[in-house]
Amino acid sequence: MDVVAACRAFVAVSGHGSFTSGAAAAGIPQSVASRRIAALEEHFGARLFDRSSRAVRLTPFGQDMLRTARRLVDLADAMTEDAERARLRPLRIAVPDSCPPHRLATLVAAGRRQQTQLEVRPADPAGREQLCRTLEVSAGIVAVPAEAAVWRVPLGLAARTAFPARMVFLETLRAGRTGAAARRRILIQPEDDVAHLRDPLTRTGQSVGLAPTQVAVTPSLVDAAAHALSSPDLLLCSPQQAEEFGLHWCTLADPRLQRGYDIAAGAHQDLEQLRTALHSDIARCLGAPAGPSEPAGDRLPDKPSTGEPR
């Protein structure tokens, strides 16, 4: 027996003084209301209504039980409302602040189609970790080494003019060479200011003779892109970012760099929803391939590029 449904019929009939009117108010046929109340009476072992006359009257037992029945119905209604609010509560997720707004909007729209109300919180890698740690968000897209990543984004160098070859070798940017290359810097945006990306690039640069100032971390992506657009400097970025800023992109010969991303979430359900149902939508936000793909630049050119634009 559904006790809540039976109590709902009991409360409706008692409030209207009629099985017909009470059943209509409860949105059920009269026969169903009668069966439910009869089942409730059998369950309790006593009559709730006096049916000896045409009028429907509560028995003394029915009067005593009515208050509890109303409380049970009210609690059931409150639970349904709470469940609806919980279902519609936004899933707050920390995302890279380098994600283009229009792609984030597409991700939120895709979440709604999956019955998930996403609320994005853009932040840099350290900020995303902090938001996850303090539980200000339910989940976060966190930076991880490429070998442990769910999403991988190829990185290369971008400049305002085209590159003469398919790859750039860091040694071609050594200070002391003639021409503009001597003044060129590699600019690291905040999204890539993490140890597993910054340190290999810095070590390789030092090993081939780059000046310490030729690998520099910038305050923001906008600042880094502005330098690349107005000077010979090179922006370390993804192909998607280079395209959006109108820059020419070229892969690095060494070190081979890829952003790696995974989801950190407190609830397993949130983790699986983001990793599976929204996998391709998140990939588009990050500039990662939607499926497995060969890393950019797997084959080397026959001779080094000078790294200088034409």
N, C-alpha and C positions, 0 to 999 in steps of 0.2 A: 504493500500500500504506500502511495505517495502521501506522506503525512502533511506536507506543506500544501499540496493541491487540495487535499480533503479539508484542511483547516481554512483554505481560501474560500471554498464552497460554503463551509459552515458559517464563516463571518459574513459572506454576501447574503445568504438566505436570512440570517438573523437580522441583518440590517434592513432588509426590505420586507420582512414579515411574510415572504412568499417564495415558494420554490421556483415558480416561473420567473418572477422579477429578479430574484437573487441569481439564478442561473444566467439570465441575460446579462446582468451586470458583471458577472465573472467571465462572460464570453464562452460559455459552455452550454450544451443542451440540458434541458431539465432532467432527462433521464440520467445523464452523467452526474449531475449535482446530487441527485437522490442516491445513486450508487456510492458515491464518495462519502456522503454523510453516513449512510448505512454502514460502510466499512469502518468509519471512524467510531461509530457507536459500538460496533462489534469489538473493535480494538480496545476501547475503554471499558466495555462491559456495562454500559448504561446508556439510556436514551438522552439525546440532546434536545429533541423537539417533542412536544406533545401533539400527536396527530389525531387525537380523538374528536376534534371539531374541524370545521372548514378553515378556521384561522390557524396559522402556524405560530405556536408559542414555544418559547424556551422552557425546558424543564428546570427545576432548581439546580440539577447537575449541569445542564447546559449553560445556565447563568454563571455558575462558578468557573466553567471552562472557557467562556468566551474571551475573558481578558487575556489568558495565556495564548489562546489561538490567534488573537489579534497581534500580540507581541511577536509570535512566530512568523506570521505573514509579513509584518513590518520588517523584521530582521532579514527575511528572505529577499524582500524588495531592496533593502539597503545593500545586501550582499551583491545582488545583480548590478546595482548602480556602481558599487566599488569595483567590480570586475570590469565593467565597461570603461571606467576611468583608468584602471590599471592597463587595460589593453591599448588605450589611446595615449598613455603616458609616453612622451618622446624618449627615444633611445639617444642619449647624448654621446656623441663620438668625437674624439679629438682627431683632427685631420691635419696634414701638412699645410702650412699657410702659403705654400707655393702652388697649391692646386688652384686652377682658374675658377673664378666664381661661377661661370656658366656651366662648367662640368660638375661642380658641387651641386648646383641646382638640379641638374639632370640626375645625379645620384639620389637626392632627396625625393624627387619624383618617382624614381624607380623603387625606392623603399616604400612609398605609399601604395604602389601597385602590389607590393608584397605584404601589405597590411602592417608595415613597420614605419612608425613616425620618427624619422631621423632628425636630430638637431645637431648640426655640425659646429665644432669649436676649433677654428684654425689656430695653429701654434707651431713653433719651431720644434725640433726633436726633443730638446730638454724640456720645453714647455708641455709637450704631449705626455712625456713621462711623469712630470709633476702632476698634471691633471688626473692621470690614471692613479697615481700613488695616493692622492688626497681624495679620491672617489668623487671628484667634481664631474666626472664623466663616467658612463657605464662601460665604455670601450674606447680604445685608441689605436690608430694606425701608427705603429712604432717602427723606428729605424733599426734594422738588424743586418748583420753580414749577409751577403748575397746567398751564400751556401745554405743559410737557414731560413730563407725568405719564401713567402707565398707569392709575392709580386716582386719582379726584378725590372729595374729601369736602366737601360744602357746610358752611360755618361760619356761625353766627349767634350771637345772645345768648340766654341762658337765665336765667330768674328763678323765684323760688318761687311767684309768682302769675302769672296769665295777662296777656298783653299786650292792649291795646285795639284794635290794628290789626295788619295782616299784616307790617309792616316797622317797624324802628326807625331813626330818623335821629339821627346823633350829636349834632347841634346841640341836640336836645331834652334832652341830659344836661349842658348847660353849667352850670358853677358859677355861683352867683349867682341862678339861678332860684328861685322860692319852692317850698317843699315838699321832699319826700324826694329828688327827683331831684338836688338840689344835692349830696347826699352820696354819690351812687351812683358806683361804680367799675366799669370793665371789667377783668375778671381774665383774664390770659393764662396758661394752663397750660403746663408745660414743653414739651409736644409742639408747641405753636404758637410757641415762643420761637425762631423762625428769621427771618432777615432779610426774606424775601419775604412773610411774614405780619405780623410785628410792626411793621416799619417803615411800611408803608402805613397801618396802623391808627393808629399814633402820629402820623404826618404829618397825616392827615385830622382826627384829634382836635384837634391844635394849630391847624389851619386854621379850625376852627369854634369855637374858644375854650374847649376843655376844659382844665382845669388839668392840669399834668404828672402829678400824683398820681392822676388819674382813669383812667389806663391803667397797670396794674401787672402785672408778671410774678410768679407765685406759685411757691413751692418745689415744689409737687406738685399733681396733679389732685385728690387727696383734700382738700388744704387749700383749693383754689379752690372745689370743690363745697360744702365746709362753709360757706364764707363766703356763697355764693349761697343756701344753704338757711337761713341764720340772719340774713341782713341784706338790705337792698335791692340789694346788689351784683349785677352781671351777669357770668355766666360765658361767655366765648367758647368755643364747643364745637360739636360735630356734633349733629344731631337724635338719633342713637343714644345719645350720651352723656347728653343732656338727659333722654331717656326712662328710661334706667337709673338716674338720680339722682332721678327724679320731679320734674323741673323743666319749666317751660313754655318752649318754644323759639320764637324769632322771628328771621327773617332780617334782616340789615343792609341798608339801602338803599345806603350807600356808606361804606367801600369794599366791593365784592363780594369776599369772601374764600373761597378753597377750599384745603384741604390737597391737596398733590400728592405722589404716591408713585411710586417706580420700584424696580426690583431692581438691586442691585449684586452681581455674582457673578464669581468668578474663572474658572469653567468655563461654557462656552456651554451645555452640556447642562443644568446647574442653572438657568441663566437662563431657558431656554425652558420647562423643567418648571414653574417657579414662575409665569411670565408666562402660560402657556397652560393646562396641565392643571389647575392649582390657582388660576386667575384668580378665579373666583367665590367660592371659599372664602376667599381673602385679602381680597377685597372685603368680605365679611361681617365679617371681623375688624376691618377699618378703618372700617366704617360707610359704605362707598362703594357706589353703585349697581353691581349685577352687570354691567350693560350700559350702553350710551350712554344718557344722559338729559339733559333740559334742566336747566341750572343753576337752583337754587332762587332765586326772587325775581326773575325776569326782567321782570316787569311791576310798575310802581310804583303805589302807591295814589294816590288823588286828592289827599289831603292828608297831611302828616306825622303820624306817631304821636308822642305825647309820650314814649314809652318807659317810661311808668309803669304798673305793674300796676293792675288794677281793684281 
